[in-house]
Amino acid sequence: MYEYLGWRFGTPPRVVASLLFVAGRIAGSGVRLMAGCMAVGVAISAGAASEESHTIIRVAIVTLGIFGVAFTLFGGIRAVVWTDVLLGLTFMAGGVAAAAFLYTQLSETAGFGPEAFALKTRLLHISWNIADGKSLFAGLVGGFFLTLATHGTDKDIVQRMLT
């Protein structure tokens, strides 16, 4: 995709797009690593002093960073693919569990019983009105442009698709 960008618009836009992608990827990875390490730090340092908590978070950052690099280096693309498979299954199981929990917790008196639930969670809203955010047509048009944007410009997604 960056080669095409360079062919179509020249070298400067290709270099800028590449650098912005790398900067965004580094920032995103840093935020994800920090969020995970903060969760580990809070779980480990329950009731610890502030300075001890910061030390635990620093150790978690180094430990999880080394683990991630080693996992990728020794496991290769196969490890990354299977991790994505497990992540996808976890997301689907969590979604099903959350929907089942919400369904069982909704009360009849609040108008969220099985009949009302079926009406409010209708899967298809057939309409050609693109301004209606719930219509099938609006979803298809929006989904097309979202997929075109992410799958055509995000190197990470393109690499996963090619793999």
SVG drawing of the C-alpha trace seen along z (x, -y; Angstrom):
<svg xmlns="http://www.w3.org/2000/svg" viewBox="-44 -15 57 37">
<polyline fill="none" stroke="black" stroke-width="0.4" points="0.0,0.0 2.9,-2.4 4.5,-1.4 1.3,-2.4 1.1,-5.6 4.7,-6.4 3.9,-5.5 0.7,-7.6 1.9,-10.7 5.6,-10.5 8.2,-9.7 7.4,-12.4 3.8,-11.3 4.9,-7.7 7.6,-8.5 5.2,-10.6 2.5,-8.0 5.0,-5.3 6.4,-7.4 2.9,-8.3 1.9,-4.6 5.0,-3.5 4.6,-6.4 0.9,-5.4 1.7,-1.7 4.4,-2.5 2.1,-4.8 -0.7,-2.2 1.5,0.6 2.9,-1.5 -0.6,-2.3 -1.7,1.4 1.5,2.5 1.1,-0.2 -2.6,0.6 -1.9,4.3 1.0,3.6 -1.1,1.2 -3.8,3.9 -1.1,6.4 0.4,3.8 -2.9,3.1 -3.7,6.8 -0.2,7.5 0.2,4.4 -3.2,4.2 -2.7,2.0 0.9,1.3 2.4,-2.2 2.5,-4.4 6.3,-4.0 6.0,-0.2 3.2,-0.2 5.2,-2.2 8.1,0.3 5.8,3.2 4.4,1.6 8.0,1.0 8.9,4.6 5.6,5.7 6.5,3.5 9.9,5.0 8.7,8.6 5.7,8.4 7.8,6.6 10.5,9.3 7.8,12.0 6.1,10.4 9.3,10.1 10.4,13.7 7.0,15.0 7.1,13.4 10.7,14.3 10.6,17.9 7.0,18.6 7.1,16.7 4.0,15.9 2.4,19.2 2.3,18.1 0.9,14.7 -1.8,16.3 -2.9,18.7 -2.9,15.9 -5.3,14.0 -7.5,17.1 -7.6,17.4 -8.3,13.7 -11.2,13.9 -12.7,16.9 -12.4,15.1 -14.2,12.0 -17.0,14.2 -17.4,16.1 -17.4,12.9 -20.0,11.4 -22.3,14.4 -21.9,14.5 -22.6,10.8 -25.7,11.1 -27.0,14.1 -26.4,12.3 -28.2,9.2 -31.1,11.2 -31.5,13.0 -31.2,9.8 -33.7,7.7 -37.0,7.4 -40.5,7.7 -41.7,4.6 -39.1,2.4 -40.4,3.4 -37.4,5.6 -39.0,9.0 -38.6,11.7 -41.2,10.1 -39.8,6.6 -36.3,7.9 -37.1,9.5 -38.5,6.3 -35.6,4.1 -32.9,6.4 -34.2,6.9 -31.3,7.9 -32.4,6.3 -33.9,2.9 -34.7,2.9 -34.7,-0.6 -33.0,-2.5 -32.7,-5.6 -28.9,-6.1 -29.5,-8.8 -31.1,-6.2 -28.1,-4.7 -30.0,-1.5 -30.8,-0.6 -29.2,2.3 -28.3,0.1 -26.5,-2.5 -24.6,0.3 -23.5,1.8 -22.3,-1.5 -20.6,-2.5 -19.0,1.0 -17.7,0.9 -15.9,-2.4 -14.6,-1.4 -13.3,1.9 -11.7,0.1 -10.0,-2.4 -8.7,0.1 -7.8,3.0 -6.2,0.8 -4.1,-1.4 -3.3,0.4 -0.1,2.4 -0.9,4.7 -4.3,5.7 -2.8,6.2 -0.1,8.4 -2.7,10.5 -4.8,10.9 -1.7,11.9 -0.6,14.3"/>
</svg>
